[in-house]
Amino acid sequence: VTLQNRVSLQKAKLSVYVQPPLVLTCDQFTFEFTAPEMTRTVAFSVYLKGSYTPSELEANAVVSYSRPTGIPRVIQCKFRLPLNLICLPGQPSKTASHKLTIDTNKSPVSLLSLFPGFANQSEDDQVNVMGFRFLGGSRVTVLASKTSQRYRIQSEQFEDLWLITKELIVRLQEYFEKKGIKDFACSFSGSIPLQEYFELIDHHFELRVNGEKVEELLSERAVQFRAIQRRLLTRFKDKTPAPLQHLDALLDGTYKQRWPGTWQAGGREAGRLAGLAAPGASHPLGYFFYYCCSPSRVLAQLVVTEKSAPLVGNLLFGQEEADSAKRGSALIPAFFIILRVFFLFHQKDNTPFSKISHFLSCCDGER
């Protein structure tokens, strides 16, 4: 990261942010610009800490400083991290549980030209299939049609589709921009994968509830264990010790009961991973809604169809009023993704706000 100043500055602070589980070797830097037109460059490394995939490869650099007049200022710059930071070339898969098809208005481009660092050695330059293996173990396959202007992205996990899909579209845009073609466009003609998204959110909510139950169980066992310890210490300090009255057996039993709970605490880690997977699933929905779908298609699938309304109703309001608060905290990303779609459409195509109230009333009717 390179910084250049126009006036003298003191204590300019640079902060760099990345999406977990990506980690920086150093994320805070301080500079002194004693004269105008000075240049400072800092280097740092980014690496993957964990066996799961981040929801974004976008990093953010923020510089905060005060002008000579004392007015605080903040400058922000976003930049992309390389794809090979989180994945390697992998074996393409012919079948997958989740598939997305992207339509374009231009002839298909060789995947070897789009992803030169991920192609296996081949004599054929027109590579139409390519596999990616995330460091966490999951695999994604990209297929380019030979006869149509379509690209298919498929994987066994829905949330893994996002990063490769976004990278494919960005690289296609850059490819045609270099050739001077400015009218490149993508579209999405398939059904919006709402069911997969709702299942992921439900799984996330279930893991969070189980994690809370495990924490409560561990807390109860810890209190009981400490109470037995205090009683045993009191007995041992007494000059005329009384019988233990099976306190030693009770202590041993409580200690053994804590171990299963400790192993179950791994569910909290699974819940955290599911929480990180939720943004990875939310991003493609928002992307397809805004860039690849027309407002009429989204309204038709979210509002008009009777099958979608119960799903969205349960998503927004929960199945039971007693669980609405806890469920709401787990479903906030989905709620804002859906509302954000309508506001984006209002800005893009002047979609009436009455559609939003109609949509929410349909959901509320299924409560």
Helices and strands as residue ranges (DSSP letters): E 2-4, E 9-17, E 22-24, E 28-33, E 39-41, E 46-48, E 58-66, E 72-80, G 83-85, E 87-90, E 98-104, H 111-114, G 116-118, E 129-134, E 139-144, E 150-155, G 158-160, H 161-178, E 186-187, H 194-237, H 247-264, H 266-287, I 288-292, H 295-299, I 300-304, H 308-317, G 321-323, H 324-349, H 354-365
